[in-house]
């Protein structure tokens, strides 16, 4: 199995065999993110979905999650901290 140096944690870890996310962003994840950091993102994503009551079929919710995915994995922009004053809303 191929290994990569993860851009998020800096560790040399096993690479993905196939993209865990579609499109160009998925290719970027395969090229630079380890499976451990992806697992951390999945936990963060679940927390965001549950906290904000997101419907993942809603394009606005998917955009919110994608923005947070990029911020979490690639440290671009600001990732959403769980703000209890925003519970049930994703206005950003």
C-alpha positions as CSV (number, residue, x, y, z in Angstrom):
1,X,0.0,0.0,0.0
2,X,1.3,3.4,-0.9
3,X,2.1,6.0,1.8
4,X,1.8,9.7,1.8
5,X,3.0,12.5,4.1
6,X,-0.3,14.0,5.3
7,X,-0.5,17.7,4.9
8,X,-2.8,18.0,8.0
9,X,-0.8,16.0,10.6
10,X,2.6,15.8,8.9
11,X,2.9,12.0,9.5
12,X,3.8,9.4,6.9
13,X,0.7,7.1,6.8
14,X,-1.1,4.8,4.4
15,X,-2.7,6.6,1.4
16,X,-6.3,6.0,0.3
17,X,-6.8,3.3,-2.4
18,X,-9.7,5.4,-3.8
19,X,-11.1,8.8,-3.2
20,X,-13.4,9.1,-0.1
21,X,-15.0,12.2,-1.7
22,X,-16.0,12.9,-5.3
23,X,-14.4,15.3,-7.8
24,X,-11.3,17.4,-7.6
25,X,-11.5,17.7,-3.8
26,X,-11.5,13.9,-3.6
27,X,-8.3,13.8,-5.7
28,X,-6.8,16.4,-3.4
29,X,-7.7,14.4,-0.3
30,X,-6.1,11.2,-1.9
31,X,-2.9,13.1,-2.7
32,X,-2.4,14.7,0.7
33,X,-4.6,13.5,3.6
34,X,-4.1,10.3,5.6
35,X,-6.9,7.9,6.6
36,X,-6.5,8.9,10.3
37,X,-7.2,12.6,9.6
38,X,-10.1,11.6,7.3
39,X,-11.5,9.7,10.3
40,X,-11.2,12.8,12.5
41,X,-13.1,14.7,9.8
42,X,-15.9,12.2,9.8
43,X,-16.3,12.6,13.5
44,X,-16.3,16.4,13.1
45,X,-18.8,16.2,10.3
46,X,-21.2,14.0,12.3
47,X,-21.0,16.5,15.2
48,X,-21.8,19.4,12.8
49,X,-24.7,17.5,11.2
50,X,-26.2,16.6,14.6
51,X,-25.6,19.9,16.3
52,X,-27.1,22.0,13.5
53,X,-29.7,19.5,12.5
54,X,-28.5,19.5,8.9
55,X,-30.3,17.8,6.1
56,X,-27.5,16.6,3.9
57,X,-29.9,16.7,0.9
58,X,-30.0,20.5,1.2
59,X,-27.5,22.2,-1.0
60,X,-26.9,24.9,1.6
61,X,-26.0,22.2,4.2
62,X,-23.7,20.4,1.7
63,X,-21.9,23.7,1.0
64,X,-21.5,24.3,4.7
65,X,-20.0,20.9,5.2
66,X,-17.7,21.2,2.2
67,X,-16.4,24.5,3.5
68,X,-15.8,23.0,6.8
69,X,-14.2,19.9,5.3
70,X,-11.6,22.1,3.4
71,X,-10.9,24.2,6.5
72,X,-10.5,21.1,8.7
73,X,-8.3,19.0,6.4
74,X,-6.3,21.7,4.6
75,X,-6.5,24.5,7.2
76,X,-8.0,27.0,4.7
77,X,-10.3,29.6,6.1
78,X,-12.0,29.1,9.4
79,X,-13.5,25.8,10.4
80,X,-16.8,25.9,12.2
81,X,-16.6,25.5,15.9
82,X,-19.8,24.2,17.4
83,X,-21.5,27.3,18.6
84,X,-24.5,26.5,20.7
85,X,-26.1,29.9,20.0
86,X,-26.5,28.8,16.3
87,X,-28.1,25.4,17.0
88,X,-30.4,24.5,14.2
89,X,-29.2,27.2,11.8
90,X,-26.3,27.3,9.3
91,X,-26.5,31.0,8.2
92,X,-22.9,31.9,7.3
